[in-house]
Amino acid sequence: MKATVIGGGPAGYVSALVMRRLGAEVFLIEKEEIGGTCLNRGCIPTKTIIHNLKHACSSIDLEILMEKKDKIVDTQKKGLMMLLKQTGVKIVQSEAELVNPKTVFLKNTQETIQADKIIIATGSRPRELPMLNFDGEKILSSDDLWMLKKIPKSITIIGAGAIGCEFAWIFYLLGSKVTLVELMPRVLPMEDEDVSKEVEKLFKKRKIEFYTAVKIEDLKKMDNSVQITLSNGKIVTSEIVLVSVGRAFNTECIKTSEIKIGSKKEIVVNERMQSNVENIFAAGDVTGQWLLAHVAYREAEVAAKNAMEYNEKMDYSVIPSTIFTVSEVGSVGLKEKEATEKGINIKKGIFPFRASGKAHIIEEIDGFVKVIADRDSDTIVGAHIVGADASELIHELAVAVKLKAKAKQLKDLIHSHPTLSECVGEALKDLFDEAIHKIK
């Protein structure tokens, strides 16, 4: 079987690897850099910067910081290229267009590739707003930030979701004055309300300003600054503005009307990651589902196996989500409000990191672990963590949600001491009012 994958990001290269290992001849087409946004401009660069800033012992040199970031990205990219080549994936550097369900046109060489199966994994890009068109100088996307030559004295970030809050933390650590502007009623509006309140508290503690439930009424570009007037009457002035209000889906490469495109320009797929055209599959951001690299990995696996005549189904019910901001955030399953709206008679257990010996040892005592369970069935339905290593700790609770574990089964599980994971154990005990180290 001859297969072609358009896009070399997380969804694309995983699709290519899986199909090749299952015996297909695979062409992987990427117009820019293998690894996509995640490796080159997203997950890996931002977490590298945060790690280095948190552990900086002296004044910050932006050039050295970027060199460290580039070194890690380059190392990862070389390893990925080696993996693809050793597996036998044929890499094609070109912009591609899907001209019909079995033909891909390579714009760089004016050639075509015929394929039995095609997976579209073209990802997404930063979305613009009408009043906030990217100019690469004062109004920037998250991609543009990597071109900065100096640390701005001040930055206004439009959008207080995951990306906005991560960059708010980065620029705070860089020494910039940071202001967040959010249309929704709270920071991190897609997270559990207790998580939002905790992050807002931590922002206030560090004098990171934020305005929620506001719109932008006016914007003026000055010689050395940008002035934004908000619907609450507040005027915010800063050197640069970052727009982080979501992503636009890269479906411009589809030049055939046979493939169904959704209202947000996403590719419409079923639970097998298959489009309405039998031999065309899609995976990753371009499908408009969860815009997360780890979700893209699984979607790619499902799409690739089904392209090879398997019958896999994508399950979105248990997806751990992680945010690396002023404190790490980890979440899985239902939020408290969602569980209540579903008619679940909930009980919740909460345990603060402040009561953990390990949290004091590493000097990160902010935050908490929150576990939500069905009071009637004792099934764990959701969990939310704010604090040190939340991105790692959440997976113990993700397993619990996935397996529909009973809280009574887990509350007596022994956790090693001194560890942050003890907070998970104590939160589970708190569901039964049995937390040992919690002050009432």
TORFITOR-917533 format. One line per 10 residues: number of its first residue (from 1); for each residue x, y, z of N, C-alpha, C. Coordinates in steps of 0.05 Angstrom, whole numbers, plus 5000, padded with zeros to 4 digits. Example, Ala and Ser with C-alpha at 12.3 -4.5 7.8 and 13.67 -1.06 7.14 Angstrom:
<margus>
1	5264/4886/5156/5246/4910/5156/5264/4934/5156; 5257/4955/5142/5273/4979/5143/5258/5001/5157 .
</margus>
This chain:
<margus>
1	5017/4976/5000/5000/5000/5000/5018/5025/5000; 5010/5045/4985/5024/5070/4983/5008/5091/4998; 5021/5104/5018/5008/5123/5035/5023/5150/5035; 5008/5172/5037/5021/5198/5039/5009/5213/5062; 5027/5226/5077/5019/5242/5100/5027/5271/5094; 5008/5289/5096/5014/5318/5092/5016/5331/5119; 5040/5340/5126/5045/5353/5152/5064/5336/5169; 5086/5348/5179/5105/5333/5194/5107/5340/5223; 5084/5350/5235/5083/5355/5263/5077/5329/5279; 5069/5331/5304/5064/5307/5320/5045/5287/5307 .
11	5023/5297/5296/5003/5279/5283/5015/5267/5258; 5029/5283/5242/5040/5274/5217/5061/5253/5219; 5082/5259/5236/5104/5240/5237/5096/5214/5251; 5078/5216/5270/5068/5191/5283/5052/5174/5263; 5035/5187/5248/5020/5173/5227/5039/5158/5208; 5060/5173/5199/5079/5161/5181/5094/5137/5193; 5103/5140/5217/5117/5118/5231/5099/5093/5234; 5074/5097/5243/5056/5075/5247/5050/5060/5221; 5044/5075/5200/5037/5062/5175/5061/5048/5163; 5085/5060/5165/5109/5047/5155/5114/5021/5169 .
21	5111/5022/5196/5116/4997/5212/5096/4976/5206; 5073/4984/5196/5052/4964/5188/5055/4955/5159; 5076/4965/5145/5082/4954/5119/5077/4972/5095; 5067/4997/5100/5061/5014/5077/5086/5028/5067; 5086/5036/5042/5106/5054/5032/5096/5082/5038; 5111/5098/5053/5101/5123/5064/5117/5147/5055; 5103/5167/5045/5115/5193/5039/5105/5213/5059; 5123/5227/5073/5116/5247/5093/5124/5275/5081; 5104/5292/5076/5109/5318/5064/5107/5340/5085; 5128/5356/5087/5129/5378/5105/5141/5402/5091 .
31	5127/5425/5092/5137/5449/5078/5157/5465/5094; 5157/5461/5120/5176/5476/5137/5195/5458/5152; 5189/5454/5178/5207/5438/5195/5193/5414/5207; 5206/5391/5206/5195/5367/5219/5192/5373/5249; 5170/5364/5260/5164/5369/5289/5142/5389/5293; 5135/5404/5272/5113/5423/5273/5115/5444/5294; 5092/5456/5301/5091/5477/5322/5102/5467/5348; 5094/5443/5356/5101/5432/5383/5131/5433/5387; 5146/5422/5369/5175/5420/5373/5190/5446/5367; 5181/5461/5347/5196/5484/5338/5187/5511/5350 .
41	5161/5514/5357/5151/5540/5367/5133/5537/5391; 5127/5513/5400/5108/5510/5421/5117/5496/5446; 5108/5471/5450/5113/5456/5475/5142/5456/5484; 5160/5447/5467/5188/5443/5475/5202/5470/5479; 5200/5490/5461/5213/5516/5467/5203/5530/5492; 5177/5531/5495/5166/5545/5519/5174/5532/5545; 5173/5506/5546/5180/5492/5571/5210/5494/5576; 5226/5494/5555/5255/5498/5558/5260/5526/5571; 5247/5546/5560/5251/5574/5570/5242/5576/5599; 5219/5564/5606/5209/5566/5633/5228/5552/5653 .
51	5237/5528/5645/5256/5513/5662/5281/5530/5667; 5293/5541/5647/5317/5556/5650/5313/5582/5665; 5291/5595/5662/5285/5620/5676/5281/5614/5706; 5267/5593/5712/5261/5586/5740/5287/5579/5755; 5307/5569/5741/5331/5560/5754/5355/5578/5748; 5349/5603/5738/5370/5622/5732/5382/5632/5758; 5408/5633/5759/5422/5642/5783/5433/5670/5780; 5431/5681/5756/5442/5708/5752/5424/5723/5733; 5433/5746/5723/5417/5762/5705/5413/5746/5679; 5391/5753/5665/5382/5737/5642/5394/5749/5617 .
61	5407/5732/5601/5418/5739/5575/5400/5725/5554; 5384/5741/5540/5364/5730/5522/5377/5714/5500; 5400/5723/5491/5414/5708/5469/5423/5681/5478; 5434/5679/5503/5442/5653/5513/5418/5635/5518; 5396/5647/5528/5372/5632/5533/5361/5620/5507; 5361/5635/5486/5352/5625/5460/5371/5604/5448; 5396/5607/5454/5416/5586/5445/5410/5560/5458; 5404/5560/5484/5397/5536/5499/5372/5523/5487; 5352/5540/5482/5327/5530/5470/5333/5517/5442; 5348/5531/5426/5354/5521/5399/5369/5494/5400 .
71	5388/5492/5419/5403/5467/5422/5385/5443/5428; 5366/5447/5446/5347/5425/5453/5329/5419/5430; 5319/5439/5416/5301/5435/5393/5317/5420/5371; 5341/5429/5366/5357/5416/5345/5363/5387/5351; 5370/5381/5377/5375/5354/5385/5351/5336/5381; 5328/5346/5389/5303/5331/5386/5297/5327/5356; 5301/5347/5340/5295/5346/5311/5313/5325/5297; 5339/5325/5305/5358/5306/5293/5350/5278/5300; 5342/5274/5325/5333/5247/5334/5308/5238/5319; 5290/5257/5314/5265/5250/5300/5271/5244/5271 .
81	5288/5259/5258/5295/5254/5230/5309/5226/5228; 5326/5220/5247/5339/5194/5247/5319/5171/5249; 5300/5175/5267/5279/5155/5271/5263/5150/5246; 5255/5172/5233/5239/5170/5208/5254/5156/5186; 5280/5163/5183/5296/5152/5162/5302/5122/5167; 5308/5115/5193/5313/5087/5199/5288/5070/5195; 5265/5082/5200/5240/5067/5196/5233/5064/5167; 5244/5081/5150/5239/5078/5121/5219/5098/5110; 5212/5118/5126/5193/5138/5116/5208/5157/5097; 5196/5162/5074/5208/5180/5054/5199/5208/5059 .
91	5218/5226/5066/5212/5253/5073/5214/5271/5049; 5193/5287/5045/5192/5305/5022/5189/5334/5032; 5208/5351/5026/5207/5379/5034/5193/5395/5012; 5167/5402/5018/5152/5416/4998/5125/5425/5009; 5115/5446/4998/5087/5454/5003/5070/5435/4986; 5048/5426/4998/5031/5406/4984/5003/5416/4981; 4990/5405/4960/4962/5410/4955/4948/5384/4949; 4925/5379/4961/4909/5355/4955/4890/5362/4933; 4896/5353/4909/4880/5361/4886/4857/5342/4880; 4859/5317/4889/4837/5299/4888/4842/5277/4909 .
101	4823/5260/4916/4827/5241/4938/4851/5222/4936; 4864/5221/4913/4888/5203/4912/4913/5217/4900; 4911/5243/4897/4934/5258/4885/4942/5282/4902; 4968/5282/4908/4980/5305/4922/4999/5319/4903; 4995/5345/4900/5013/5361/4883/5034/5375/4900; 5060/5372/4892/5082/5384/4906/5089/5410/4892; 5084/5433/4906/5087/5459/4893/5116/5465/4888; 5134/5456/4904/5163/5463/4901/5175/5451/4875; 5166/5427/4869/5178/5413/4845/5158/5409/4822; 5133/5417/4827/5112/5415/4806/5107/5385/4799 .
111	5113/5367/4818/5108/5339/4814/5083/5330/4829; 5073/5306/4824/5050/5295/4839/5058/5268/4851; 5044/5262/4873/5047/5236/4886/5020/5223/4886; 5018/5198/4876/4993/5183/4877/4994/5165/4902; 4972/5164/4916/4971/5148/4941/4944/5133/4944; 4946/5110/4956/4921/5095/4962/4907/5107/4986; 4923/5115/5006/4911/5127/5030/4927/5153/5036; 4912/5173/5045/4924/5199/5052/4915/5208/5080; 4934/5217/5096/4928/5228/5122/4935/5258/5122; 4917/5275/5128/4922/5303/5129/4927/5311/5158 .
121	4951/5322/5163/4959/5329/5190/4973/5357/5189; 4959/5376/5178/4971/5402/5172/4969/5422/5196; 4957/5414/5218/4959/5429/5242/4943/5455/5242; 4953/5475/5258/4939/5500/5261/4959/5522/5263; 4949/5547/5264/4966/5571/5267/4953/5591/5286; 4967/5610/5296/4954/5630/5314/4932/5645/5299; 4910/5649/5313/4887/5663/5301/4889/5693/5306; 4882/5708/5285/4882/5737/5287/4855/5747/5295; 4854/5771/5306/4829/5786/5311/4828/5810/5293; 4803/5819/5286/4800/5841/5267/4816/5866/5274 .
131	4816/5873/5299/4830/5897/5308/4860/5892/5314; 4867/5867/5315/4894/5859/5324/4908/5842/5303; 4911/5852/5279/4925/5838/5258/4955/5838/5264; 4967/5815/5260/4996/5812/5266/5013/5830/5248; 5031/5845/5259/5049/5861/5243/5079/5853/5247; 5084/5834/5266/5111/5825/5271/5128/5844/5286; 5117/5867/5294/5132/5888/5309/5120/5895/5335; 5095/5904/5334/5081/5911/5359/5058/5892/5366; 5045/5882/5345/5023/5862/5349/5033/5835/5341; 5038/5818/5360/5052/5793/5354/5035/5768/5359 .
141	5041/5747/5344/5030/5720/5350/5050/5706/5368; 5043/5683/5378/5061/5667/5394/5085/5658/5377; 5081/5655/5351/5104/5648/5333/5123/5671/5331; 5113/5696/5330/5130/5719/5327/5148/5724/5350; 5140/5715/5374/5156/5720/5398/5184/5709/5397; 5188/5688/5381/5214/5675/5380/5234/5692/5364; 5224/5714/5351/5241/5731/5336/5250/5756/5352; 5241/5758/5377/5248/5781/5394/5278/5782/5398; 5289/5806/5396/5318/5810/5400/5324/5822/5428; 5303/5833/5440/5307/5843/5467/5282/5839/5484 .
151	5286/5839/5510/5264/5834/5529/5247/5860/5531; 5221/5859/5525/5205/5883/5527/5201/5891/5557; 5200/5918/5561/5195/5927/5589/5166/5921/5597; 5148/5919/5577/5120/5913/5584/5107/5898/5560; 5088/5881/5567/5073/5866/5547/5044/5863/5555; 5026/5867/5537/4997/5861/5541/4991/5835/5526; 4979/5817/5540/4972/5791/5528/4941/5789/5525; 4932/5787/5501/4903/5785/5496/4896/5755/5495; 4881/5747/5515/4873/5719/5518/4887/5706/5542; 4872/5698/5562/4884/5686/5586/4878/5656/5588 .
161	4880/5643/5565/4878/5614/5564/4906/5602/5570; 4909/5577/5562/4935/5563/5568/4959/5578/5556; 4958/5585/5530/4980/5598/5518/4986/5625/5530; 4965/5641/5534/4968/5668/5545/4980/5667/5573; 4971/5648/5590/4981/5646/5617/5010/5635/5618; 5017/5618/5600/5044/5608/5599/5063/5630/5591; 5056/5646/5571/5073/5669/5563/5073/5691/5584; 5051/5694/5599/5050/5713/5621/5072/5706/5641; 5074/5681/5647/5094/5671/5666/5122/5674/5655; 5126/5668/5630/5153/5671/5617/5162/5700/5618 .
171	5144/5719/5610/5153/5747/5610/5155/5759/5638; 5140/5749/5657/5144/5757/5685/5172/5749/5694; 5180/5724/5687/5207/5714/5695/5229/5729/5680; 5222/5739/5656/5242/5755/5641/5245/5783/5652; 5225/5791/5669/5227/5818/5681/5208/5838/5669; 5191/5830/5650/5172/5849/5638/5148/5854/5656; 5136/5878/5653/5110/5883/5665/5089/5870/5648; 5073/5852/5660/5054/5836/5645/5025/5843/5652; 5009/5846/5631/4980/5851/5634/4965/5831/5617; 4946/5817/5628/4929/5798/5614/4901/5810/5610 .
181	4890/5805/5586/4863/5815/5580/4847/5791/5571; 4824/5786/5583/4808/5762/5577/4778/5769/5574; 4766/5759/5553/4738/5764/5547/4720/5749/5567; 4728/5725/5575/4712/5708/5593/4715/5718/5622; 4698/5708/5640/4697/5719/5667/4721/5713/5684; 4739/5695/5676/4762/5687/5693/4786/5679/5677; 4809/5680/5689/4833/5670/5678/4831/5639/5675; 4843/5628/5655/4841/5599/5649/4811/5591/5649; 4795/5603/5632/4766/5598/5634/4757/5569/5628; 4774/5553/5615/4767/5526/5608/4775/5506/5631 .
191	4787/5516/5652/4794/5499/5674/4773/5499/5696; 4776/5482/5716/4758/5482/5739/4760/5509/5753; 4737/5518/5764/4736/5545/5775/4756/5548/5798; 4760/5528/5815/4779/5530/5837/4808/5533/5826; 4814/5521/5803/4840/5524/5791/4844/5553/5782; 4823/5564/5769/4825/5592/5760/4829/5611/5783; 4815/5607/5805/4817/5625/5828/4846/5623/5840; 4857/5599/5841/4884/5596/5852/4905/5609/5834; 4902/5606/5808/4921/5619/5789/4919/5649/5790; 4894/5659/5792/4890/5688/5795/4903/5698/5820 .
201	4900/5683/5842/4913/5691/5867/4943/5692/5865; 4955/5673/5851/4984/5672/5847/4993/5694/5829; 4977/5701/5809/4984/5724/5791/4984/5750/5808; 4963/5754/5824/4962/5778/5840/4986/5780/5859; 4994/5758/5870/5017/5757/5889/5042/5767/5875; 5044/5763/5849/5068/5771/5834/5063/5796/5818; 5041/5809/5823/5034/5834/5809/5032/5831/5779; 5024/5808/5770/5016/5804/5742/4987/5813/5740; 4983/5835/5725/4956/5847/5724/4938/5831/5704; 4913/5829/5710/4894/5816/5691/4867/5829/5693 .
211	4854/5831/5670/4827/5842/5668/4810/5821/5655; 4788/5812/5668/4771/5792/5657/4743/5804/5651; 4728/5790/5634/4701/5798/5626/4702/5826/5613; 4723/5831/5597/4726/5856/5583/4731/5852/5553; 4723/5872/5537/4728/5872/5509/4748/5895/5502; 4760/5893/5479/4777/5915/5469/4760/5934/5453; 4759/5959/5462/4743/5979/5448/4760/5994/5428; 4786/5998/5433/4802/6014/5415/4831/6006/5418; 4847/6009/5397/4875/6004/5398/4890/6025/5381; 4911/6036/5393/4927/6056/5379/4956/6049/5381 .
221	4969/6048/5357/4998/6043/5357/5013/6070/5359; 5029/6073/5379/5046/6096/5383/5074/6090/5372; 5092/6110/5374/5119/6106/5365/5133/6082/5379; 5130/6081/5405/5145/6061/5421/5126/6044/5438; 5101/6044/5432/5082/6029/5449/5056/6025/5435; 5039/6009/5448/5011/6004/5438/4992/6011/5461; 4972/6026/5455/4952/6034/5475/4925/6021/5470; 4916/6006/5489/4891/5991/5486/4870/6002/5506; 4846/6009/5495/4824/6017/5512/4805/5994/5516; 4799/5987/5541/4782/5964/5548/4754/5974/5553 .
231	4735/5955/5552/4707/5962/5555/4700/5971/5584; 4718/5966/5603/4714/5976/5630/4725/6004/5634; 4735/6016/5613/4746/6043/5614/4776/6044/5619; 4788/6022/5626/4816/6021/5632/4832/6023/5606; 4854/6039/5607/4872/6042/5585/4899/6028/5592; 4907/6008/5576/4931/5993/5581/4951/6000/5559; 4975/6007/5568/4997/6014/5549/5020/5996/5553; 5031/5986/5532/5054/5968/5533/5071/5970/5508; 5096/5960/5510/5114/5960/5486/5103/5943/5464; 5094/5919/5471/5084/5900/5451/5059/5887/5461 .
241	5044/5875/5442/5019/5861/5448/5022/5832/5436; 5016/5813/5453/5014/5785/5444/4985/5777/5441; 4977/5767/5418/4949/5758/5414/4949/5727/5416; 4935/5717/5436/4933/5688/5440/4904/5681/5445; 4889/5681/5424/4860/5677/5426/4851/5652/5411; 4868/5632/5410/4860/5608/5397/4876/5603/5371; 4868/5583/5356/4883/5574/5333/4864/5573/5308; 4875/5578/5285/4861/5574/5260/4872/5549/5246; 4854/5534/5233/4861/5507/5223/4872/5509/5194; 4894/5495/5189/4907/5497/5163/4895/5477/5143 .
251	4873/5486/5131/4860/5469/5111/4862/5480/5083; 4878/5501/5079/4881/5514/5053/4893/5496/5032; 4907/5475/5041/4919/5456/5022/4899/5438/5008; 4875/5438/5018/4854/5420/5006/4841/5435/4983; 4847/5425/4959/4837/5438/4934/4815/5423/4921; 4804/5403/4935/4782/5388/4925/4758/5392/4943; 4735/5395/4930/4710/5401/4946/4697/5376/4957; 4709/5353/4951/4697/5327/4960/4700/5323/4990; 4719/5335/5002/4724/5331/5031/4708/5351/5047; 4693/5342/5067/4676/5359/5083/4692/5376/5102 .
261	4688/5402/5101/4702/5421/5119/4681/5433/5137; 4687/5435/5163/4668/5445/5183/4667/5476/5183; 4650/5486/5201/4644/5515/5202/4669/5531/5211; 4687/5518/5225/4712/5532/5234/4736/5525/5216; 4730/5515/5192/4750/5507/5173/4766/5483/5181; 4755/5467/5199/4768/5442/5206/4759/5419/5188; 4775/5398/5187/4767/5374/5172/4748/5357/5190; 4725/5351/5180/4706/5335/5195/4713/5306/5193; 4716/5293/5216/4723/5264/5216/4705/5249/5235; 4704/5223/5232/4688/5206/5251/4707/5196/5273 .
271	4697/5177/5289/4713/5167/5311/4736/5150/5302; 4737/5143/5276/4760/5129/5265/4780/5148/5253; 4776/5174/5256/4792/5195/5244/4791/5195/5214; 4768/5186/5204/4764/5183/5175/4746/5206/5166; 4753/5218/5143/4736/5239/5132/4712/5227/5118; 4696/5243/5105/4674/5233/5089/4683/5218/5064; 4708/5222/5057/4720/5208/5034/4735/5184/5045; 4728/5160/5035/4737/5135/5047/4767/5133/5052; 4783/5141/5033/4812/5137/5036/4827/5161/5048; 4812/5181/5057/4824/5205/5068/4819/5206/5098 .
281	4841/5208/5114/4839/5210/5143/4852/5236/5152; 4847/5244/5176/4860/5268/5187/4866/5264/5216; 4886/5278/5226/4894/5276/5254/4907/5302/5264; 4906/5307/5289/4918/5331/5301/4900/5355/5301; 4911/5379/5304/4896/5403/5307/4876/5408/5284; 4883/5400/5260/4867/5406/5236/4839/5394/5238; 4835/5374/5256/4808/5362/5260/4791/5379/5279; 4803/5399/5292/4788/5416/5309/4779/5405/5336; 4792/5383/5344/4785/5371/5370/4801/5384/5392; 4815/5368/5407/4833/5378/5428/4859/5386/5415 .
291	4867/5411/5419/4891/5421/5406/4915/5417/5424; 4922/5391/5428/4944/5383/5445/4961/5362/5431; 4987/5364/5434/5005/5346/5420/5000/5317/5428; 4995/5312/5454/4992/5284/5462/4966/5272/5451; 4946/5290/5447/4921/5280/5434/4927/5275/5404; 4943/5292/5392/4950/5288/5364/4965/5261/5360; 4982/5254/5379/4996/5228/5378/4976/5205/5376; 4956/5205/5393/4936/5184/5394/4918/5184/5369; 4909/5208/5361/4893/5211/5337/4908/5200/5313; 4934/5206/5312/4951/5196/5290/4953/5166/5289 .
301	4955/5154/5313/4957/5125/5314/4930/5112/5305; 4908/5124/5313/4882/5114/5305/4878/5117/5275; 4885/5141/5264/4882/5146/5236/4899/5127/5219; 4924/5124/5228/4943/5107/5213/4934/5078/5213; 4926/5068/5236/4918/5040/5237/4893/5035/5220; 4874/5054/5221/4850/5051/5205/4855/5053/5175; 4875/5070/5168/4883/5072/5140/4895/5045/5131; 4905/5030/5150/4917/5004/5144/4897/4981/5149; 4871/4988/5149/4849/4969/5150/4844/4958/5178; 4853/4971/5199/4846/4964/5226/4819/4976/5233 .
311	4809/4973/5257/4784/4985/5265/4787/4997/5293; 4803/5019/5295/4808/5033/5320/4788/5056/5323; 4782/5063/5348/4764/5086/5353/4778/5105/5372; 4774/5131/5367/4786/5152/5383/4768/5157/5407; 4780/5157/5431/4766/5161/5456/4776/5188/5469; 4758/5207/5470/4766/5233/5482/4757/5236/5511; 4747/5215/5523/4735/5218/5549/4755/5222/5572; 4779/5213/5568/4799/5216/5590/4825/5227/5578; 4827/5254/5578/4851/5267/5567/4863/5285/5588; 4887/5278/5597/4900/5296/5616/4909/5321/5602 .
321	4905/5344/5615/4913/5370/5603/4933/5383/5623; 4954/5395/5612/4974/5407/5629/4981/5435/5619; 4985/5453/5638/4991/5481/5632/5015/5488/5650; 5035/5501/5638/5059/5508/5653/5060/5539/5657; 5048/5547/5679/5046/5576/5684/5058/5582/5712; 5048/5603/5725/5059/5611/5751/5061/5587/5770; 5043/5569/5770/5045/5542/5781/5035/5523/5759; 5046/5499/5758/5036/5480/5738/5006/5473/5743; 4992/5468/5722/4964/5460/5724/4961/5433/5710; 4947/5414/5723/4941/5389/5711/4912/5382/5716 .
331	4898/5373/5695/4870/5366/5699/4862/5342/5682; 4842/5327/5691/4832/5305/5675/4803/5300/5684; 4787/5290/5665/4759/5284/5671/4742/5308/5674; 4721/5305/5690/4701/5327/5693/4710/5348/5713; 4703/5373/5706/4705/5395/5725/4682/5393/5744; 4684/5406/5767/4662/5405/5787/4636/5414/5775; 4636/5437/5761/4611/5447/5749/4600/5428/5729; 4617/5416/5712/4608/5397/5692/4594/5373/5705; 4607/5363/5726/4596/5339/5740/4569/5345/5752; 4566/5369/5763/4540/5377/5775/4519/5380/5754 .
341	4527/5392/5731/4508/5396/5709/4498/5370/5697; 4516/5349/5699/4508/5323/5689/4490/5308/5709; 4484/5321/5732/4467/5308/5751/4481/5289/5770; 4508/5290/5771/4523/5273/5788/4523/5284/5816; 4517/5268/5836/4517/5276/5864/4546/5274/5873; 4560/5296/5872/4589/5295/5875/4598/5298/5904; 4622/5287/5909/4637/5293/5933/4665/5300/5924; 4679/5317/5939/4705/5325/5930/4725/5325/5954; 4749/5318/5947/4771/5318/5966/4792/5338/5957; 4801/5354/5976/4821/5375/5969/4844/5374/5990 .
351	4868/5375/5980/4891/5375/5998/4912/5396/5988; 4920/5414/6006/4939/5435/5998/4968/5426/5998; 4983/5436/5979/5012/5430/5978/5026/5442/6003; 5015/5462/6014/5027/5475/6037/5031/5456/6060; 5015/5435/6061/5017/5415/6083/5036/5392/6076; 5050/5394/6054/5069/5374/6045/5098/5380/6052; 5111/5362/6064/5139/5366/6071/5156/5370/6046; 5151/5354/6025/5166/5356/6000/5162/5383/5987; 5138/5394/5989/5133/5420/5977/5150/5442/5991; 5153/5439/6017/5170/5458/6032/5200/5454/6025 .
361	5208/5429/6021/5235/5423/6014/5243/5437/5988; 5225/5435/5968/5231/5447/5942/5222/5476/5940; 5211/5486/5962/5202/5514/5964/5181/5522/5944; 5162/5503/5940/5139/5508/5923/5114/5498/5937; 5103/5515/5954/5081/5507/5972/5054/5516/5962; 5052/5530/5940/5027/5540/5930/5011/5517/5917; 4984/5520/5917/4967/5501/5902/4955/5479/5918; 4942/5460/5904/4926/5439/5917/4921/5416/5897; 4912/5394/5908/4902/5372/5892/4872/5370/5898; 4856/5368/5878/4827/5366/5881/4817/5341/5866 .
371	4803/5323/5880/4792/5299/5867/4762/5300/5869; 4748/5294/5847/4719/5294/5846/4709/5266/5842; 4690/5257/5858/4679/5230/5856/4649/5231/5857; 4637/5210/5846/4608/5206/5847/4601/5195/5875; 4586/5210/5890/4580/5202/5918/4564/5176/5918; 4547/5171/5898/4530/5148/5897/4545/5122/5889; 4562/5125/5869/4577/5101/5859/4605/5099/5869; 4615/5121/5881/4643/5122/5891/4663/5123/5869; 4654/5127/5844/4673/5128/5821/4687/5155/5819; 4713/5155/5814/4727/5180/5810/4722/5190/5782 .
381	4712/5215/5780/4703/5225/5754/4721/5249/5744; 4737/5260/5762/4754/5282/5753/4775/5289/5774; 4795/5303/5765/4816/5312/5784/4830/5337/5772; 4838/5355/5790/4850/5380/5782/4872/5387/5802; 4895/5395/5791/4918/5401/5808/4930/5427/5800; 4936/5444/5819/4952/5468/5815/4976/5465/5834; 5001/5467/5823/5024/5465/5840/5047/5452/5826; 5069/5449/5842/5093/5437/5831/5088/5409/5820; 5099/5404/5796/5098/5378/5783/5069/5368/5778; 5050/5387/5776/5022/5379/5770/5021/5364/5744 .
391	5038/5371/5725/5038/5358/5698/5046/5329/5700; 5060/5321/5721/5068/5293/5725/5047/5279/5743; 5039/5292/5764/5022/5280/5784/4994/5273/5773; 4985/5288/5753/4957/5284/5744/4953/5256/5732; 4975/5243/5724/4971/5217/5709/4962/5194/5727; 4969/5195/5753/4959/5175/5771/4928/5177/5772; 4918/5201/5772/4889/5205/5773/4876/5201/5746; 4891/5205/5724/4881/5198/5698/4875/5169/5695; 4893/5152/5706/4889/5123/5706/4864/5116/5722; 4860/5130/5744/4836/5125/5761/4810/5132/5745 .
401	4810/5154/5731/4787/5162/5716/4782/5143/5693; 4804/5135/5679/4802/5117/5656/4790/5090/5665; 4799/5080/5688/4790/5053/5697/4765/5054/5713; 4753/5079/5716/4729/5083/5732/4733/5071/5760; 4757/5077/5771/4764/5066/5797/4747/5078/5820; 4744/5062/5840/4729/5071/5864/4748/5085/5883; 4738/5107/5895/4755/5122/5913/4764/5106/5937; 4747/5088/5946/4754/5071/5969/4777/5052/5962; 4779/5045/5937/4801/5027/5928/4828/5041/5930; 4828/5067/5926/4853/5082/5923/4861/5097/5948 .
411	4842/5103/5966/4849/5121/5988/4869/5110/6007; 4872/5084/6008/4892/5072/6026/4918/5064/6013; 4921/5071/5987/4945/5066/5972/4968/5081/5986; 4990/5068/5992/5013/5080/6005/5030/5095/5985; 5035/5121/5991/5053/5137/5974/5079/5141/5989; 5101/5140/5973/5127/5144/5985/5130/5172/5998; 5147/5173/6019/5151/5198/6033/5181/5205/6033; 5188/5230/6030/5171/5253/6024/5168/5258/5994; 5144/5258/5985/5139/5263/5956/5114/5281/5954; 5112/5294/5931/5088/5310/5925/5064/5292/5920 .
421	5069/5267/5911/5047/5249/5905/5031/5242/5931; 5043/5246/5954/5028/5242/5979/5003/5260/5980; 5005/5284/5966/4982/5302/5966/4958/5290/5951; 4965/5273/5931/4944/5259/5916/4930/5239/5935; 4946/5224/5950/4935/5205/5969/4918/5218/5990; 4927/5241/6000/4912/5256/6021/4886/5267/6010; 4886/5276/5984/4862/5286/5972/4841/5264/5969; 4851/5240/5963/4833/5217/5961/4821/5210/5988; 4838/5212/6009/4828/5207/6036/4808/5228/6044; 4812/5253/6035/4795/5275/6042/4766/5272/6031 .
431	4763/5255/6010/4736/5249/6001/4719/5236/6023; 4733/5223/6042/4719/5210/6064/4725/5224/6090; 4735/5249/6089/4741/5264/6112/4762/5250/6129; 4781/5237/6116/4802/5222/6130/4830/5232/6125; 4833/5255/6113/4860/5266/6107/4875/5270/6134; 4898/5258/6135/4913/5258/6161/4926/5285/6167; 4938/5298/6147/4953/5321/6151/4939/5348/6144; 4913/5347/6141/4898/5370/6133/4887/5384/6157; 4893/5410/6160/4882/5426/6182/4854/5435/6174; 4836/5430/6192/4808/5437/6187/4804/5467/6191 .
</margus>
